[in-house]
Amino acid sequence: MEDVQFQDTQSIRKRILSMILPITLENILQMTAGLVLMAMIGRIDAIAVGAIGIATVLYRILWGIFKGIATGTSVLVAQAYGASNYKKLKSVTEQAVIISIVISIILQQFLFWLAKYLLIIFNPSAELLANGTMYLRIISFSLPFAAIILLVAGVLQGMGNAKTPMISIAILNIINIIFGYIFIFFMGMGIRGAGYAYNIAYITAALFGIYVLFSKNGAITNIGGRFEFKLDFKEIFTILSLGLPTSFETVFWQAASIFITRAILTYGETAYAAYQLGLQAESISYMPAAGFGIAATTFIGQALGSRDEEAGKKYLRQLVKYTIILTVFAGGALTFFPRPIMRLLTKDQEVIKIGAMYLVVMGITQLPQNISGVLNGALRGAGYARIPMLNAGLGLWGIRVPFIMVAAYVFRANILWIWIGIGIDMSFRLLFSYGYFKKKNIWERQALIERQ
């Protein structure tokens, strides 16, 4: 195979769009499927909704560990692909698969046997605890398959292929909806059926991913040969050193969300409902922009691996440019049309009023948030994985959480100040990312993967 070359602007734009569009469609599909599944769960009873809610919080924390491993793998794969070092690319993928499976099996057992004790942290009623425990134990068996799905997406995205991960997620969600409907309604299995459907969906999507990578004509087999079970602890350490910071970012978010949720609930359930619906509306801007961050990780990693500084700079300029254009329109819609957007989600006038304030603040701060996402993606691609983690930690725990706590509990301030606190955090992150980016010349960074 020839070296990866991506010099002309037209080719760069084409490659960016080939990454962004599938990732955006994938996010939209995830959100739509989530709404459909939640609607089905909601027809069981309120206990079922709450049980799945608290179980999912714990599951997502462990899920974040494997998201981090997949991100670290994606960085190394991108650099190896850019360096045309396909032997290294295969080796990295193999080591990532091995450690993901081993760690996921250990954590699955941890989640299964300690489910009840872990859920007590939410102080649930006896019935809610019993249902949450049952559901969490059932879906714990999907954890190894979730790890594989995330890893396959990371490897393929590192190679510049975002379409296949989108297909994998489509398979997962379609199967989850179909079997969920069958088990919940036709077979009358309720929340237990929802858990079984969840597992079947993840198993199917994971098998599809393994086939894509390691079948006779798979993406990895084609460039490096058959899968080999050989441990390389140096490689594993490199993957974890790049991936675990991303995992900690997820932990930061989950922990902070608990404090933020409790603070918003002091303003009443109406305010919390407005916040939840506002988050859904905000995804109009955030979902496409998230794809630019992933694309930045991929293309900067590839440019660094190929030692093509000029190409990397071109990619980054185009990514920032597209992010600004997208955010001006999407963020502008949130800023200037908040009430019409909220009316699409609810008829409650008080929820619309509070949610509209949230959307105005978020619309204004979408630009710094989304540009920061691109810069953080570029830093990950260059191997500076700890910087985005530090950025998130400082923003959440140094600004957002303290600001909201003081506003809610000390000053009993108007709910608008809660939204402003979130916006200040977003703006700080851009300043932090940009400042570090200017201070460190990432193009002088030696690639973690050498050319063949």
Secondary structure as the mmCIF struct_conf table of DSSP 4:
data_model
#
loop_
_struct_conf.conf_type_id
_struct_conf.id
_struct_conf.beg_label_comp_id
_struct_conf.beg_label_asym_id
_struct_conf.beg_label_seq_id
_struct_conf.end_label_comp_id
_struct_conf.end_label_asym_id
_struct_conf.end_label_seq_id
HELX_LH_PP_P HELX_LH_PP_P1 GLU A 2 VAL A 4
BEND BEND1 ASP A 8 ASP A 8
HELX_RH_AL_P HELX_RH_AL_P1 THR A 9 GLY A 42
TURN_TY1_P TURN_TY1_P1 ARG A 43 ILE A 44
HELX_RH_AL_P HELX_RH_AL_P2 ALA A 46 GLY A 82
TURN_TY1_P TURN_TY1_P2 ALA A 83 SER A 84
HELX_RH_AL_P HELX_RH_AL_P3 TYR A 86 LEU A 119
HELX_RH_3T_P HELX_RH_3T_P1 ILE A 120 PHE A 122
HELX_RH_AL_P HELX_RH_AL_P4 ALA A 126 ILE A 139
HELX_RH_3T_P HELX_RH_3T_P2 SER A 140 SER A 142
HELX_RH_AL_P HELX_RH_AL_P5 LEU A 143 GLY A 158
TURN_TY1_P TURN_TY1_P3 MET A 159 GLY A 160
HELX_RH_AL_P HELX_RH_AL_P6 LYS A 163 TYR A 181
HELX_RH_PI_P HELX_RH_PI_P1 ILE A 182 PHE A 186
BEND BEND2 MET A 187 MET A 187
HELX_RH_AL_P HELX_RH_AL_P7 GLY A 190 PHE A 214
BEND BEND3 SER A 215 SER A 215
TURN_TY1_P TURN_TY1_P4 LYS A 216 ASN A 217
TURN_TY1_P TURN_TY1_P5 ALA A 219 ILE A 220
HELX_RH_AL_P HELX_RH_AL_P8 THR A 221 GLY A 224
BEND BEND4 ARG A 226 ARG A 226
HELX_RH_AL_P HELX_RH_AL_P9 PHE A 233 LEU A 265
TURN_TY1_P TURN_TY1_P6 THR A 266 TYR A 267
HELX_RH_AL_P HELX_RH_AL_P10 GLU A 269 GLY A 305
TURN_TY1_P TURN_TY1_P7 SER A 306 ARG A 307
HELX_RH_AL_P HELX_RH_AL_P11 GLU A 309 PHE A 336
HELX_RH_AL_P HELX_RH_AL_P12 PRO A 338 ARG A 343
TURN_TY1_P TURN_TY1_P8 LEU A 344 LEU A 345
HELX_RH_AL_P HELX_RH_AL_P13 GLN A 349 GLY A 381
TURN_TY1_P TURN_TY1_P9 ALA A 382 GLY A 383
TURN_TY1_P TURN_TY1_P10 ALA A 385 ALA A 385
HELX_RH_AL_P HELX_RH_AL_P14 ARG A 386 LEU A 394
HELX_RH_PI_P HELX_RH_PI_P2 GLY A 395 ARG A 400
HELX_RH_AL_P HELX_RH_AL_P15 VAL A 401 MET A 405
HELX_RH_PI_P HELX_RH_PI_P3 VAL A 406 VAL A 410
BEND BEND5 PHE A 411 PHE A 411
HELX_RH_AL_P HELX_RH_AL_P16 ILE A 415 LYS A 439
BEND BEND6 LYS A 440 LYS A 440
HELX_RH_3T_P HELX_RH_3T_P3 ILE A 442 GLU A 444
BEND BEND7 ARG A 445 ARG A 445
HELX_LH_PP_P HELX_LH_PP_P2 GLN A 446 ALA A 447
BEND BEND8 LEU A 448 ILE A 449
#
